[in-house]
Amino acid sequence: MRGFIHLPIRAMALLMLAFALLMPAAAQKKSSRKPAVKTTTKAPTELEKLRDEYIKATKDYKASLEKLVPLYEKNLQAAETRLANSKELFAQGLISKNELEKAEQKVVSARADIQDARKQMDGADTQIAQVLVEIETEKQMGKLKRVPKGGMIMTTAFIRFNGAGPWSIAQANTIDAFFRQRFGRPLPIAVLGQGAIHNRWRLDHRNAMDLSLNPDGAEGKAVTDFLRSQGIPFSAFRQAIPGTATGPHIHVGLPSHRY
């Protein structure tokens, strides 16, 4: 018949056998795909868990204080109104001096509540920032070469001075005296010795103190210069914690090691 090629039976059988052998290989090649690469996430360390828990708890505490401030402000307004009325009544001789003083004291107390709440809010931010900055910066310091006695390292994030002189937390009074004489106010000590947050994060801060000073500011520079002149070791942190708080500060004493 026209349109067909007549092959011997043996040739036809060989052709069919070759076709049968090639089909599985082609199918396998077509269906072969690279196995999906499994991405593994590193489990958080105990320290990271504690850090996250502390930040959340402190933010919750700060949020509760933020809700209290408007109430304290209303109390202050009410106290000031009562005081104004009491002054008029006292001028008319209708109330005693003692009653007027009580009204004045309520105003003072209401103002103190507001100031204390705002101070605690600021303190919450500061404590988080200080410890986080110390931990992150200590990691960076660990990658650097050992600082010799009397040596200093300066980076964009921190300054580390390994003072050659003796250091004890009792010397805090000496630093405070210098600061009072120079700037006319007490040394802004945020944490003196071991704080609650250091206990929780197992950081040995017993022979150290943290100062709420920016090392790049006039007061911070004066203090770091004084510490260097006395051979007192310190770590000055310029870095802030994005999304949490600003926390430049000066850690006086040797670095806090984990125990």
C-alpha positions as CSV (number, residue, x, y, z in Angstrom):
1,M,0.0,0.0,0.0
2,R,1.2,3.5,-0.8
3,G,2.1,5.7,2.3
4,F,3.6,2.9,4.3
5,I,7.2,1.8,4.6
6,H,7.4,-2.0,4.8
7,L,10.1,-3.1,7.3
8,P,11.3,-6.6,8.0
9,I,9.7,-8.1,11.1
10,R,13.1,-8.3,12.9
11,A,13.8,-4.6,12.2
12,M,10.4,-3.6,13.4
13,A,10.9,-5.5,16.7
14,L,14.2,-3.8,17.3
15,L,12.7,-0.4,16.7
16,M,9.8,-1.0,19.1
17,L,12.3,-2.3,21.7
18,A,14.4,0.8,21.4
19,F,11.4,3.1,21.7
20,A,10.2,1.2,24.8
21,L,13.7,1.6,26.4
22,L,13.9,5.4,25.7
23,M,10.4,6.2,27.0
24,P,11.1,5.7,30.8
25,A,14.3,7.7,30.5
26,A,12.6,10.6,28.8
27,A,9.8,10.5,31.3
28,Q,12.2,10.5,34.2
29,K,14.2,13.4,32.8
30,K,11.0,15.4,32.3
31,S,9.7,14.8,35.8
32,S,12.9,15.2,37.6
33,R,13.0,18.4,39.7
34,K,15.4,19.7,42.2
35,P,14.2,19.0,45.8
36,A,13.0,22.0,47.6
37,V,15.6,23.5,49.9
38,K,14.4,23.5,53.5
39,T,15.0,26.7,55.4
40,T,15.8,26.2,59.0
41,T,15.3,29.1,61.5
42,K,17.7,29.4,64.3
43,A,16.0,28.8,67.7
44,P,16.2,31.9,69.9
45,T,18.7,31.6,72.8
46,E,17.6,31.9,76.5
47,L,19.1,35.4,76.6
48,E,17.1,36.5,73.6
49,K,13.9,35.1,75.1
50,L,14.6,37.0,78.3
51,R,15.3,40.1,76.4
52,D,12.1,39.9,74.4
53,E,10.1,39.2,77.6
54,Y,11.6,42.1,79.4
55,I,11.0,44.5,76.6
56,K,7.4,43.4,76.3
57,A,6.8,43.7,80.1
58,T,8.5,47.1,80.2
59,K,6.5,48.4,77.3
60,D,3.3,47.1,78.9
61,Y,4.3,48.9,82.2
62,K,5.0,52.1,80.3
63,A,1.7,51.8,78.5
64,S,-0.1,51.5,81.9
65,L,1.7,54.7,83.1
66,E,0.7,56.5,79.9
67,K,-2.9,55.8,80.8
68,L,-2.5,57.0,84.3
69,V,-1.0,60.4,83.3
70,P,-4.3,61.9,82.0
71,L,-6.0,60.8,85.3
72,Y,-3.2,62.5,87.3
73,E,-3.6,65.6,85.2
74,K,-7.3,65.8,85.9
75,N,-6.5,65.4,89.6
76,L,-4.1,68.3,89.3
77,Q,-6.7,70.5,87.6
78,A,-9.3,69.7,90.3
79,A,-6.7,70.3,93.1
80,E,-5.7,73.7,91.6
81,T,-9.4,74.7,91.3
82,R,-9.9,73.8,95.0
83,L,-6.8,75.7,95.9
84,A,-8.1,78.8,94.1
85,N,-11.4,78.6,96.0
86,S,-9.6,77.9,99.3
87,K,-7.5,81.1,98.8
88,E,-10.7,83.2,98.3
89,L,-12.3,81.6,101.3
90,F,-9.2,82.1,103.4
91,A,-9.1,85.8,102.4
92,Q,-12.7,86.2,103.6
93,G,-11.8,84.5,106.8
94,L,-14.1,81.5,106.1
95,I,-11.5,78.8,106.4
96,S,-8.4,78.3,108.6
97,K,-4.8,78.5,107.6
98,N,-4.5,74.8,108.1
99,E,-7.3,74.1,105.6
100,L,-5.5,76.3,103.0
101,E,-2.2,74.5,103.5
102,K,-4.0,71.1,103.0
103,A,-5.3,72.4,99.7
104,E,-1.8,73.6,98.7
105,Q,-0.4,70.2,99.6
106,K,-2.9,68.4,97.4
107,V,-1.6,70.4,94.4
108,V,2.0,69.6,95.2
109,S,1.1,65.9,95.6
110,A,-0.8,65.8,92.3
111,R,2.1,67.4,90.5
112,A,4.5,64.9,92.0
113,D,2.3,62.0,90.8
114,I,2.6,63.3,87.2
115,Q,6.4,63.9,87.5
116,D,7.0,60.5,89.0
117,A,4.9,58.7,86.3
118,R,6.9,60.5,83.5
119,K,10.2,59.8,85.3
120,Q,9.3,56.1,85.4
121,M,8.3,56.1,81.8
122,D,11.7,57.6,80.9
123,G,13.5,55.1,83.2
124,A,11.8,52.2,81.5
125,D,13.2,53.2,78.1
126,T,16.6,53.9,79.6
127,Q,17.0,50.6,81.3
128,I,16.1,48.6,78.2
129,A,18.4,50.6,76.0
130,Q,21.3,50.5,78.4
131,V,21.4,46.7,78.8
132,L,20.7,46.0,75.1
133,V,23.4,48.4,74.0
134,E,25.9,46.8,76.5
135,I,25.1,43.3,75.3
136,E,25.3,44.1,71.6
137,T,28.4,46.2,72.0
138,E,30.1,43.5,74.2
139,K,29.6,41.1,71.2
140,Q,31.4,43.6,69.0
141,M,34.2,44.0,71.6
142,G,34.7,40.3,71.8
143,K,35.6,40.3,68.1
144,L,38.3,42.8,68.7
145,K,41.8,42.3,70.0
146,R,42.4,42.5,73.7
147,V,42.7,46.0,74.9
148,P,46.0,46.5,76.8
149,K,46.1,48.2,80.2
150,G,45.8,51.9,79.6
151,G,44.7,51.3,76.0
152,M,41.6,52.6,74.3
153,I,39.4,51.6,71.4
154,M,37.1,54.0,69.6
155,T,34.5,53.1,67.0
156,T,31.3,54.8,65.7
157,A,29.3,52.8,68.2
158,F,31.4,52.8,71.4
159,I,34.5,53.9,73.3
160,R,36.4,51.4,75.5
161,F,39.1,52.4,77.9
162,N,40.9,49.7,79.9
163,G,42.1,51.9,82.8
164,A,45.4,50.8,84.4
165,G,44.5,52.3,87.8
166,P,42.5,50.5,90.6
167,W,38.8,50.7,90.4
168,S,36.1,50.2,93.1
169,I,32.5,51.3,93.0
170,A,33.3,53.2,96.2
171,Q,35.1,55.7,93.9
172,A,31.6,56.8,92.6
173,N,31.8,59.6,95.2
174,T,35.0,60.9,93.6
175,I,33.3,61.1,90.2
176,D,30.2,62.7,91.7
177,A,32.3,65.3,93.4
178,F,34.1,66.2,90.1
179,F,30.8,66.4,88.3
180,R,29.1,68.6,90.9
181,Q,32.0,71.0,90.9
182,R,32.1,71.2,87.1
183,F,28.4,71.3,86.3
184,G,26.7,72.3,89.6
185,R,24.4,69.2,89.7
186,P,24.6,65.6,91.0
187,L,26.1,62.9,88.8
188,P,23.2,61.4,86.8
189,I,23.6,57.8,88.0
190,A,21.1,55.5,86.3
191,V,22.2,52.2,88.0
192,L,24.7,51.9,90.8
193,G,25.9,48.3,91.3
194,Q,23.8,45.3,90.6
195,G,20.3,46.2,89.3
196,A,17.2,44.0,88.9
197,I,17.6,43.8,85.2
198,H,21.2,42.6,85.6
199,N,20.1,39.9,87.9
200,R,17.5,38.8,85.5
201,W,19.9,38.7,82.6
202,R,22.7,37.2,84.7
203,L,25.1,40.1,84.2
204,D,27.7,40.8,86.8
205,H,27.3,44.5,87.4
206,R,28.2,44.6,91.1
207,N,31.3,46.7,90.7
208,A,30.0,49.1,88.0
209,M,27.6,51.9,87.5
210,D,25.8,53.4,84.5
211,L,25.6,57.1,83.9
212,S,22.8,58.7,81.8
213,L,25.2,60.8,79.8
214,N,25.8,60.9,76.1
215,P,29.6,60.4,75.6
216,D,29.6,62.9,72.7
217,G,28.0,65.6,74.8
218,A,29.9,68.2,76.8
219,E,29.1,66.6,80.1
220,G,29.9,63.1,78.8
221,K,33.2,64.2,77.3
222,A,34.2,65.9,80.6
223,V,33.4,62.7,82.5
224,T,35.3,60.4,80.1
225,D,38.3,62.7,80.2
226,F,38.3,62.6,84.0
227,L,38.0,58.8,84.1
228,R,41.0,58.5,81.7
229,S,43.0,60.9,83.9
230,Q,42.3,58.7,86.9
231,G,42.9,55.4,85.1
232,I,39.3,54.3,85.7
233,P,38.0,51.8,83.1
234,F,34.8,52.6,81.2
235,S,32.8,51.8,78.2
236,A,30.9,54.7,76.6
237,F,28.1,53.8,74.3
238,R,26.9,56.1,71.5
239,Q,24.4,53.7,70.0
240,A,20.6,53.7,70.4
241,I,18.1,50.9,70.1
242,P,15.8,51.5,67.0
243,G,12.2,51.0,67.8
244,T,12.8,50.7,71.6
245,A,14.6,53.7,73.1
246,T,17.5,56.0,72.8
247,G,20.2,54.8,75.2
248,P,23.6,56.5,74.9
249,H,25.3,56.1,78.3
250,I,28.6,55.6,80.1
251,H,29.3,52.3,81.9
252,V,32.0,53.0,84.6
253,G,34.0,49.9,85.5
254,L,35.1,46.7,83.8
255,P,32.6,45.2,81.3
256,S,29.7,43.2,82.8
257,H,30.3,39.5,82.2
258,R,27.6,36.9,82.1
259,Y,27.6,34.4,85.0
